[in-house]
Amino acid sequence: MCRHLAYVGPPVPLAAPVLEAPHSLRHQAYAPADMRGGGTINADGFGAGWYPRPGGPAARYRSAQPIWSDASFAALAGATSSGGVLAAVRSATVGMPITDTAAAPFAEGPWLFSHNGVVRGWPQSVAPAAAALPVADLITLDAPTDAALLWALVRHRLRAGADPADALAEVVVEVAAAAPGSRLNLLLTDGATIWATAFDHALCVHIDEGSALVASEPLDPAPAWTAVPDRHVVVAGAGHCRTIPLPPIEGAR
């Protein structure tokens, strides 16, 4: 499993949520509080994405190192501010590669994406879903991992003009039906809005008048953090958040 977060609001240094908060993403990498049996640490790489220009394409930094050992990123994060951030630390599923290209965020244009969880029965369980993608998408996956395929499935829908919340929900429902027991917390942003799913794993939100934070675990002890109900889609932005139940899963009890 992994830990991830997304922030939208007034520009903040990348270091604030990723490295400096009391229970920052770096702290969650070596001392997570709510992995729910999905591993003990998140040391198999990390990444962060941000927006150098509001409304423009995202930039990102990815590494196969543990986040606490990368001094170059610490220097970058302290000197870089953005009004939109998506970052993740990785705990690789057994058998999947540990490379910088396997670390989230996955990106295209303004989109940044992360997956916290696991697809059961990989890769056979989701071969039919993969077969529906353009061949070029399959042969250019960032890495041979479940997260990279989930991004390709979401991206394919976004390219076709799907509403982001619908794109995430459709992918979760399709994959959950094909691969029972999967954990499918997906996280997506365009730098202004955050979309996420809570599916058999931890997710919480912090909303105030000017910003929104969605994270696997609260970054601090403030009481304003709210747990997202399981099997819901979250749509969050500065000062607002709504949750939408996912459609029923075919074959689920």
Phi and psi in degrees as a GROMACS rama.xvg file:
@    title "Ramachandran Plot"
@    xaxis  label "Phi"
@    yaxis  label "Psi"
@TYPE xy
-139.117  -178.141  CYS-2
-131.876  139.808  ARG-3
-147.444  166.278  HIS-4
-152.789  157.521  LEU-5
-140.269  142.258  ALA-6
-131.551  138.638  TYR-7
-136.067  141.905  VAL-8
155.363  -157.855  GLY-9
-59.5646  148.696  PRO-10
-55.7479  134.931  PRO-11
-132.905  153.899  VAL-12
-61.341  141.468  PRO-13
-55.1451  -32.9021  LEU-14
-63.1385  -25.8751  ALA-15
-60.052  -58.2004  ALA-16
-81.9968  -27.7932  PRO-17
-85.4442  -35.5034  VAL-18
-122.011  -29.2424  LEU-19
-107.38  -21.3807  GLU-20
-60.4336  155.436  ALA-21
-52.8565  -40.2378  PRO-22
-122.382  54.487  HIS-23
-60.9543  173.152  SER-24
-60.8364  -37.2235  LEU-25
-61.2281  -42.0297  ARG-26
-65.8521  -39.5097  HIS-27
-66.3075  -23.0101  GLN-28
-64.9571  -41.1836  ALA-29
-107.577  -11.9732  TYR-30
-141.456  59.9042  ALA-31
-67.3456  152.807  PRO-32
-108.065  -14.4434  ALA-33
-146.644  57.0845  ASP-34
-80.0967  -17.1709  MET-35
54.8893  44.7382  ARG-36
82.2801  3.09437  GLY-37
-95.1349  45.3202  GLY-38
106.347  179.879  GLY-39
-121.205  -33.5078  THR-40
-136.641  168.159  ILE-41
-124.759  79.8391  ASN-42
-114.527  10.1962  ALA-43
-100.674  36.2744  ASP-44
112.703  170.604  GLY-45
-161.863  170.744  PHE-46
-161.044  160.251  GLY-47
-142.86  140.37  ALA-48
-125.105  149.3  GLY-49
-155.137  178.732  TRP-50
-121.37  103.653  TYR-51
-60.4184  -29.9467  PRO-52
-134.745  125.555  ARG-53
-54.3245  131.147  PRO-54
82.9258  -4.30139  GLY-55
-95.8261  -176.241  GLY-56
-68.6254  156.192  PRO-57
-81.812  150.369  ALA-58
-107.529  161.371  ALA-59
-154.747  160.695  ARG-60
-133.265  126.684  TYR-61
-132.799  148.014  ARG-62
-149.897  149.317  SER-63
-87.0678  -3.53825  ALA-64
-79.87  158.954  GLN-65
-62.0933  145.112  PRO-66
-61.9269  -31.1936  ILE-67
-74.2458  -10.93  TRP-68
-104.58  3.10967  SER-69
-103.373  94.0551  ASP-70
-69.2603  -29.4246  ALA-71
-64.3064  -41.6907  SER-72
-67.5206  -39.0303  PHE-73
-58.198  -41.9666  ALA-74
-65.974  -43.4148  ALA-75
-62.4945  -45.2949  LEU-76
-65.7949  -31.1155  ALA-77
-75.2227  -20.0112  GLY-78
-107.999  1.73258  ALA-79
-120.377  126.936  THR-80
-119.079  151.443  SER-81
-158.618  153.563  SER-82
-90.2415  4.30146  GLY-83
-147.397  127.57  GLY-84
-139.709  138.96  VAL-85
-134.723  127.772  LEU-86
-140.913  155.262  ALA-87
-151.866  148.346  ALA-88
-116.702  146.079  VAL-89
-115.373  137.423  ARG-90
-118.298  104.168  SER-91
-69.4299  137.879  ALA-92
-66.4002  140.563  THR-93
-52.7784  130.657  VAL-94
94.8658  -10.9023  GLY-95
-97.1747  147.327  MET-96
-69.9522  151.581  PRO-97
-108.235  93.631  ILE-98
-138.956  162.73  THR-99
-64.4544  -32.2902  ASP-100
-73.4695  -13.3316  THR-101
-86.3333  -9.83481  ALA-102
-86.4972  140.661  ALA-103
-75.6483  158.255  ALA-104
-85.779  147.74  PRO-105
-87.0464  149.611  PHE-106
-146.401  149.528  ALA-107
-158.315  124.158  GLU-108
55.1394  -124.118  GLY-109
-83.445  -4.51575  PRO-110
-89.067  137.176  TRP-111
-126.693  138.941  LEU-112
-141.309  145.419  PHE-113
-144.884  155.349  SER-114
-127.59  128.695  HIS-115
-113.499  111.206  ASN-116
148.705  -150.414  GLY-117
-157.787  144.554  VAL-118
-99.388  114.907  VAL-119
-70.2502  145.966  ARG-120
72.3955  16.5084  GLY-121
-61.1941  138.908  TRP-122
-96.7563  -7.65158  PRO-123
-60.6436  -36.7195  GLN-124
-62.3592  -31.3134  SER-125
-109.843  13.5178  VAL-126
-58.6604  -41.6112  ALA-127
-62.123  -38.7434  PRO-128
-65.2769  -41.2926  ALA-129
-64.3982  -35.333  ALA-130
-64.7266  -20.3919  ALA-131
-81.7786  -8.57624  ALA-132
-83.7645  155.234  LEU-133
-58.3998  141.842  PRO-134
-56.6083  -38.9807  VAL-135
-60.0571  -34.0527  ALA-136
-66.7664  -37.4639  ASP-137
-71.7441  -39.2351  LEU-138
-83.3747  -3.25297  ILE-139
-117.559  19.7991  THR-140
-55.171  143.896  LEU-141
-58.7586  -35.4945  ASP-142
-161.302  158.474  ALA-143
-81.5997  68.2931  PRO-144
-131.377  162.868  THR-145
-65.0865  -38.5569  ASP-146
-63.6303  -41.864  ALA-147
-64.5874  -37.682  ALA-148
-68.7585  -41.5625  LEU-149
-58.3155  -41.1216  LEU-150
-61.7048  -42.7542  TRP-151
-61.082  -38.8158  ALA-152
-67.2642  -41.6757  LEU-153
-67.301  -46.9785  VAL-154
-59.8143  -39.2549  ARG-155
-58.9875  -38.9604  HIS-156
-73.3121  -39.7682  ARG-157
-62.4078  -42.0839  LEU-158
-61.1242  -30.3576  ARG-159
-82.9376  0.0240577  ALA-160
94.6232  12.3868  GLY-161
-67.36  147.004  ALA-162
-60.5466  135.577  ASP-163
-55.7852  -40.4997  PRO-164
-62.9157  -40.8744  ALA-165
-66.4466  -39.7748  ASP-166
-60.8281  -46.2493  ALA-167
-63.7554  -45.467  LEU-168
-61.7926  -43.1668  ALA-169
-62.1806  -42.2029  GLU-170
-67.2424  -43.4385  VAL-171
-61.2548  -45.5868  VAL-172
-63.8581  -43.8192  VAL-173
-63.7602  -46.8535  GLU-174
-72.6254  -38.3391  VAL-175
-63.9313  -35.9269  ALA-176
-69.3209  -37.6388  ALA-177
-79.9658  -27.9467  ALA-178
-132.382  73.0924  ALA-179
-55.7736  143.556  PRO-180
89.6297  -0.644633  GLY-181
-70.0735  154.681  SER-182
-112.385  124.545  ARG-183
-134.347  63.5285  LEU-184
-86.7527  106.794  ASN-185
-104.845  146.99  LEU-186
-137.106  129.801  LEU-187
-142.427  139.742  LEU-188
-145.989  155.644  THR-189
-113.871  12.0316  ASP-190
93.6209  -11.6987  GLY-191
-120.954  -31.1449  ALA-192
-132.101  151.412  THR-193
-117.392  133.067  ILE-194
-120.759  140.327  TRP-195
-153.758  160.197  ALA-196
-122.933  142.853  THR-197
-110.652  112.279  ALA-198
-140.81  94.9866  PHE-199
63.3589  29.7518  ASP-200
-155.777  168.664  HIS-201
-74.9339  141.732  ALA-202
-159.105  142.145  LEU-203
-144.661  164.633  CYS-204
-133.668  151.83  VAL-205
-134.226  115.502  HIS-206
-120.226  132.183  ILE-207
-132.439  -175.244  ASP-208
-59.305  -31.2824  GLU-209
-114.59  -2.89113  GLY-210
-152.862  168.785  SER-211
-141.519  138.139  ALA-212
-128.466  129.937  LEU-213
-121.722  128.161  VAL-214
-149.419  156.044  ALA-215
-61.0989  -40.1195  SER-216
-137.515  149.752  GLU-217
-55.2127  140.461  PRO-218
-85.1141  -10.8359  LEU-219
-157.268  172.449  ASP-220
-83.5744  9.65289  PRO-221
-57.6739  140.12  ALA-222
-72.4059  -8.35811  PRO-223
-73.0605  -10.5088  ALA-224
-70.2606  136.005  TRP-225
-127.209  131.556  THR-226
-71.0664  139.35  ALA-227
-84.5475  131.802  VAL-228
-59.9707  143.171  PRO-229
-62.0908  147.245  ASP-230
60.2649  46.8793  ARG-231
-131.683  155.022  HIS-232
-99.3436  138.995  VAL-233
-110.001  135.644  VAL-234
-124.797  116.792  VAL-235
-133.781  146.529  ALA-236
-152.525  -177.849  GLY-237
-56.8784  115.161  ALA-238
81.6585  3.9576  GLY-239
-150.36  153.241  HIS-240
-158.541  138.301  CYS-241
-137.68  150.644  ARG-242
-119.656  142.422  THR-243
-128.509  126.968  ILE-244
-62.4322  139.782  PRO-245
-69.9315  150.517  LEU-246
-62.1385  159.961  PRO-247
-58.9419  147.807  PRO-248
-92.6956  127.342  ILE-249
-61.1005  128.426  GLU-250
84.2134  -6.21052  GLY-251
-75.6335  147.76  ALA-252
